[in-house]
Amino acid sequence: MALHFELVTPAKLVRSDEVYMVVVPGAEGDFGVLEGHAPFMSTIRDGAVQVFASANAAPETIMIEGGFAEVNEKGLTVLAEKIDE
């Protein structure tokens, strides 16, 4: 099973992928999302999104600045104000 993950900024779709898990820097603390997670929304703070391609893989780190995260039946969408490229 895989989690559908999208990272979007106001300028473009940065990433759209099937991944194992994503850890997001939520405003209330970091949270991890796996396939089948309960639906919710959260504001996010500046920090690192960690993307795990598989259970044993080292995470890919993407630095973001602010935004929102939504988990629904389709997967996880992170709407970041800005990413550090």
C-alpha positions in Angstrom: 0.0 0.0 0.0 1.1 3.6 -0.7 0.1 7.0 0.4 -0.6 9.6 -2.4 1.4 12.7 -1.5 1.3 16.1 -3.1 3.3 19.2 -2.3 2.0 22.4 -3.8 3.0 26.1 -3.6 1.1 29.1 -5.0 3.5 28.9 -8.0 3.4 25.2 -8.9 2.9 21.6 -8.1 6.3 20.6 -6.6 5.7 16.9 -6.1 3.0 14.3 -6.7 4.1 10.8 -5.7 3.1 7.5 -4.1 5.2 7.2 -0.9 5.3 5.1 2.3 5.0 7.9 4.9 5.4 11.7 5.3 6.2 13.6 8.5 4.9 17.1 8.5 5.8 20.0 10.8 2.4 20.8 12.2 1.7 24.0 14.2 1.0 21.8 17.2 3.9 19.5 16.6 5.2 17.1 13.9 2.8 14.4 12.7 3.3 11.4 10.5 0.9 10.2 7.8 0.6 6.7 6.5 -1.9 5.1 4.0 -5.4 5.0 5.6 -4.8 7.9 8.0 -8.0 9.5 9.4 -9.0 12.7 7.6 -8.0 16.0 9.2 -6.5 19.4 8.4 -3.7 21.3 10.2 -1.8 24.5 9.8 1.9 23.9 9.4 4.9 25.8 10.6 8.3 26.5 9.0 10.3 23.3 9.0 11.2 20.1 7.3 8.8 17.8 5.5 10.3 14.3 5.6 9.2 12.0 2.8 9.9 8.2 3.2 9.8 6.3 -0.2 9.6 3.0 1.7 9.6 1.6 5.2 13.4 1.2 5.4 14.4 4.2 3.3 16.2 7.3 4.6 13.9 10.3 4.4 14.1 13.0 1.7 13.9 16.4 3.4 12.1 19.3 1.9 12.2 22.7 3.7 9.0 24.6 3.7 7.6 27.9 5.1 4.1 27.9 6.5 0.8 26.7 5.0 -1.7 23.9 5.5 -1.9 20.2 5.3 -5.0 18.1 4.5 -5.4 14.4 4.9 -8.4 12.8 3.1 -9.4 9.5 1.5 -7.2 10.4 -1.5 -4.0 11.0 0.5 -2.0 13.9 1.9 -1.8 17.4 0.3 0.6 20.0 1.7 -0.1 23.5 0.6 3.1 25.4 1.5 3.5 29.1 1.2 7.1 28.6 0.1 9.7 25.9 -0.3 13.4 26.4 0.0 15.0 25.1 -3.2 
